[in-house]
């Protein structure tokens, strides 16, 4: 339980620090981009005279413009999005991958419900070779989620089945909350990544319309390329991060549900073994057998 608590704390720290850094960097980028917009008329260049011949676009001495377009390589995509959005998406990706790996390790079946421990535990209970103190000691030594659920029920050993069942349910609810804590981080990544992409879309559109308003770039696609590239790339990258994160979240949530169902079944089996009604029924069933064994022993002695 302590390991699960420390893991969930680290997850929350990672998520909050990443979100704060992304928001700060995005605000800084917006401020810098707002200050960097300079009208073309204030650039210091004068229009050519009426009699001056301008160099034609096809002249040999003129260097061809660099072909524009939306980049497809990782370095070009990072440059087109800008440092704030790139850093935010990198942080979201790292948090998402780390959360998936951590949950896959923590939600292993042999870690949550060790089969060897469960089989041996119930075998000793059914055979009557284990009392309350010994059962508690074994559960504490195992230190697994299902052992913690068993421990809550064993503390009510010999009580009515209603009390034992309620104790098992309380222990199960605590373990379910611990198992699902790591999934909240993954759900947060899948939810916030598209929102960051949407913010990039809005910023890109603002830049494009600002260029049109200040520089009169309605017919100049090269001038509008940066804003359009930012708008499209941030949306695409946000979705590329969110879709796998959501798929991993659904997969891990299904695994948690299956583990919870199995723990519930094992908890019901424990209630049927240690409740007062079950112990009374076993005592009644064992008593005739003990009487028959004692009479058989006496008969054997009498014959000798």
Residue, then its C-alpha position, 0 to 999 in steps of 0.5 A: x500500500x505504501x508503494x502505491x501511495x508513493x507512486x500516485x504522489x509521483x504521478x501527481x507531481x509529474x502532471x502538475x509540474x508539466x502542466x504548469x511548465x506548458x502554461x508558462x511557456x505558452x504565455x511567454x510565446x504569446x507575449x513574444x509573438x505579439x511584440x515581434x509583429x512589425x508592419x512591413x511599412x516600418x521596416x525601413x525599406x523604400x519603394x523603388x523609383x518610377x524609372x528604376x528597373x526592378x530585377x525580374x523574378x526570372x533573372x539569373x542573379x536572383x536566388x530562388x525562394x525556399x519552397x514553403x509548406x508544412x514540414x514533415x520531419x521531426x526537427x521541422x515540426x518542432x521548429x514550426x510549432x515553436x519551443x513552448x508547444x514542443x516542450x509541452x508535447x514532449x512533457x505530455x509524451x514522457x508522462x504518458x509513456x511513463x504512466x503506461x509502463x508503470x501501470x503495466x508493471x503495477x497491474x500484473x496479475x501475479x503481483x495483484x493476485x499471486x496465485x500460489x499465495x491464494x491457493x495455499x491460503x485457502x487450502x490451509x483454511x479449508x483444512x482447518x490448519x490455520x487460526x486467526x493470528x497465523x492468517x493475519x501474519x501470512x497476509x502481512x508478509x505477502x504484502x499484495x493487494x489481495x492479501x490486504x483485502x483478506x486481512x480486512x476480513x480476517x480481522x472479523x474472524x468469527x463474526x457474522x457473515x454480514x460484518x465479515x463481508x462489509x470488512x472485505x468490501x471496505x478493503x476492496x474499495x481501498x485497493x480499487x482506489x489505489x489501483x486506479x490512481x495511476x490511470x488518472x494521470x493517463x486520462x489527464x494526458x489524453x484529455x489535455x493534449x488535444x486542448x494544447x493542440x487547440x490552443x496552438x490552432x487558435x494562436x496560429x490563426x491569430x498570427x495569420x490574421x494579424x499578418x493579413x491585417x498588418x502586412x496586407x498578406x492576403x495573396x501572399x501564402x508564404x507570409x501566412x505559412x507560419x501561422x497555418x503550419x502552427x495551427x495544423x501541426x499542434x492539432x495533429x501532434x496533440x491528437x497523436x499523443x491523445x489517441x494512444x493515451x486514451x487507448x492505453x487508458x481504456x485497456x488498463x481500466x479494463x484490466x483493473x475491472x477484471x482484477x477487481x472482479x476476481x478479488x471480489x470472488x475470492x473475498x466471498x470465498x473467504x467470507x464463507x470460510x471464516x464467518x460465524x455461520x460457516x465455522x458453526x456449520x463446520x463444527x457441526x459437520x466435524x462433530x459426528x465424524x469425531x464421535x464415530x472415530x472415537x467409538x471406532x477406537x474404543x471398539x478396537x480397544x475392547x476387541x483387543 
